[in-house]
Amino acid sequence: MRAYKSKVVSPIQLPERDERAANLERAGYNVFELDSEGVYVDLLTDSGTGTMSESQWAALMKGDESYAGSTSFERLQEAISDVMGFERIVPAHQGRGAENVLYGALVSEGDYVPNNTHFDTTRAHVTNAGGEPVDCPLDASVEGIESGEEGENRNFAGDLDVEKVRELAAEVGAERIPAVVVTLTNNSLAGQPVSVENVRRAREVADELDAVFVIDACRFAENAFFVRERDPAFADASVAEVAREQLSSADAVVMSGKKDGLVNVGGFVGIGDDPALDGLYDRARERGILFEGFTTYGGMAGRDLEAMAVGLREAVEERYVADRVGQVQRLGDMLAERDVPVVRPTGGHAVYVDAAAFLPEIPAEQFPGQALVCELYREGGVRGVELGSFAFPDTDRPELVRLALPRRTYGADHLEHVAETFESVAERRDAGEISGLEIVEEPGMAELRHFSAELRPVAEREATTAD
Ligand SMILES: Cc1ncc(COP(=O)(O)O)c(C=O)c1O
C-alpha cells in the first residue's frame, strides 16, 4: 500500500523511439549528457532527486536567512539531536562538503582510513587530506556480488570486516589510523545494510586503536529499517529507536541530506559531546567557516535548513521508510521474476543489475554495463547508471548497472514500465541487435570519464569500415 498521494505533479513524457535513439546519439551514448526532459523514468541517482512533503514545503516559508544566529539552524540542530543524537553540528552544502570539513580535520599525510567501503567522494576526500582509503568489506559479500550468488551474512552484507581493520593496524601502526568509518548503508556494495552488532564491534576496534569512530549516515534510516526487519533483537523496536541506537556508537557522523535528509540539497557533520572530541569540533567548525559558510548556515539557505529539519524526522517515520525500502525491494523482485540477473538481496536505495550476465555476448572491453544503460534509454526512456569498467577503469569491479529510486517520486506503474523495458531489451538481445560500445573521446582524468566521455556503438564503426 502506498503511503502518499500526489499534491504537486511534474509532467513527464516518453519521447518516440526514434527521438530517443537520436537523443542517445547526440549524447555520445553517455546518459549524463541527456536532457532530463527526454527521460521518462530517471533512476540515475537517489541523491537530491526525491519529493518533499507538504510539511517540508510549509517549513520553507519559515526560513530565517540571517547570516548568524538563524532560528532555522536551531530547528535543524534540534532535529539532528532528536533523531540522530548529535548536538554539535557543522552544516555543509551537501555530503562531500561535510566530508571535506571532517576528513580535512581528521586525516594527515601518511594516514590510513579503513571503511566498510568508501563511497567515491569519501575516497577522494581522504586522499585529498593526504590519507590512504582502505576498503574493509566482508570477503563473502564481495564474492557474493561478483558471483551473483548470495554471500554469507546475507542479512547484513554491508558490514565492516573488523579483523581487516586490526590487520591494517598491525601492519601500519595504530597511530597512523585517525579514524574508523562505517557507511550506512554500504552504497558502494550494492546498498547492503550494516548490523547494529557490527557497528558496536567497529566502535570497539576504534577504541582499541584510539581512533575516532565515524559513521557516514547518508542512509541511516533505510539501514535502521533493515535492522528492524532482519535482527530479532530489534523486532519490537521502532525504526527511530534503531537509528538512535546505531548512531549512538559513533563519535561523529557525516551526512548528505540529499538522501535520508529528504531534501534536494544540504549536509552536515555531527560531533559527539565527549570532551575528548572538543578539538575535532573546533577544527571542523573552522573548516566549515572556511569552505562552507558561517556555522549557522554552512552553504545552505535558511529555508533549506528548515526543510532538512522536517525531512530528518520524516525519514524515520514507519510509513515513510517501509514504503521507500519496500518499493526498491519490489523493483528488485519484478526484475528477478523476468530473469534479469539482479544482485540479491536487494539493497535499500537501488537495484543493481549484473550487465555481464544479462548481455553475455558483449565482451568486457565493449562495456556491457554502458551498453545496457543505453538500451534501457533507447527502449523505454529509462535512465540508470553504469558502475562497472566504464566508470571505474583499471579496477576489476563487476559490470553493474544501478537503478536508484528517488524517494517518494515514482509509483507502481513507473516500476512496471522499467520491468517491461527490460523485457524489450532482452528481446533485442536475443535477436542479436545489441552492440557493445567503444570510447571515441575521453577527458584527461580517466576516473571522471563516465560523466563526460563520448562513445559509439562498435557495430556502427564496423559497418562504416566495411563500406
Ligand atoms: C555513502 C555516501 N557518502 C557520501 C556521499 C556524498 O554526498 P553528496 O552527493 O551529497 O555530496 C554520497 C552520495 O551519493 C554517498 O552515497
The ligand as an SDF file (V2000), in Angstrom:
LIG
                    3D

 16 16  0  0  0  0  0  0  0  0999 V2000
   27.7130    6.9540    1.1370 C   0  0  0  0  0  0  0  0  0  0  0  0
   27.8330    8.3410    0.5690 C   0  0  0  0  0  0  0  0  0  0  0  0
   28.6420    9.2400    1.1560 N   0  0  0  0  0  0  0  0  0  0  0  0
   28.7740   10.4870    0.6750 C   0  0  0  0  0  0  0  0  0  0  0  0
   28.0740   10.9020   -0.4360 C   0  0  0  0  0  0  0  0  0  0  0  0
   28.2660   12.3090   -0.9750 C   0  0  0  0  0  0  0  0  0  0  0  0
   27.1170   13.0700   -0.8250 O   0  0  0  0  0  0  0  0  0  0  0  0
   26.7640   14.3020   -1.8120 P   0  0  0  0  0  0  0  0  0  0  0  0
   26.3890   13.7170   -3.1330 O   0  0  0  0  0  0  0  0  0  0  0  0
   25.6480   14.9940   -1.1280 O   0  0  0  0  0  0  0  0  0  0  0  0
   27.9750   15.1550   -1.9140 O   0  0  0  0  0  0  0  0  0  0  0  0
   27.2180   10.0030   -1.0800 C   0  0  0  0  0  0  0  0  0  0  0  0
   26.4620   10.4170   -2.2880 C   0  0  0  0  0  0  0  0  0  0  0  0
   25.9380    9.6290   -3.0340 O   0  0  0  0  0  0  0  0  0  0  0  0
   27.0900    8.6850   -0.5580 C   0  0  0  0  0  0  0  0  0  0  0  0
   26.2790    7.7850   -1.1260 O   0  0  0  0  0  0  0  0  0  0  0  0
  1  2  1  0
  2  3  1  0
  2 15  2  0
  3  4  2  0
  4  5  1  0
  5  6  1  0
  5 12  2  0
  6  7  1  0
  7  8  1  0
  8  9  2  0
  8 10  1  0
  8 11  1  0
 12 13  1  0
 12 15  1  0
 13 14  2  0
 15 16  1  0
M  END
$$$$
